[in-house]
């Protein structure tokens, strides 16, 4: 049940990214270019996503256990904002701004042969591997 639900959610997410145009790096870069060719469509996509997700989060919080697992897996409310989190967030933001991709749209863009998708995804996989190795050294 969990695998099917995950597959369905991933497919729905991918279709949403394609329909909204968020697999086009120029859309993201134009959103971030507030002094030039600013394109507010990413903000509308985010607002729509929040509007759809908010009722779902409200419903989930009323449950004691999830539908497809034995327990909820959420970070604790008092999880620290540490150096590792800040560095990771900065790398993510810089990469997103420069490439116009974040992980979801990059993976969806691979079969669409979007320019830069293969290079971005390869760099992302290498960065994840480096991060795992660095975490293991701690």
Residue pairs with C-beta under 8 A, 6 or more apart in sequence:
1 67
1 68
2 68
2 69
5 67
5 68
6 68
13 104
14 104
14 107
14 108
16 49
17 23
17 104
17 105
17 108
18 108
18 112
20 41
20 45
21 27
21 41
22 28
22 42
22 45
22 105
23 105
23 108
23 109
23 112
23 114
24 100
24 114
25 99
25 100
25 101
25 114
25 115
25 116
26 100
27 39
27 41
27 42
27 100
28 42
28 96
28 97
28 100
28 101
28 102
28 105
29 97
29 100
30 36
30 37
30 38
30 39
31 38
31 39
31 40
31 41
31 42
31 43
32 97
60 66
60 72
65 71
65 72
66 72
88 131
91 127
92 102
95 101
95 102
95 120
95 123
95 124
96 102
99 106
99 116
99 120
100 116
101 109
101 116
101 117
101 120
103 124
106 117
106 120
106 121
106 124
107 121
109 117
110 117
110 118
110 121
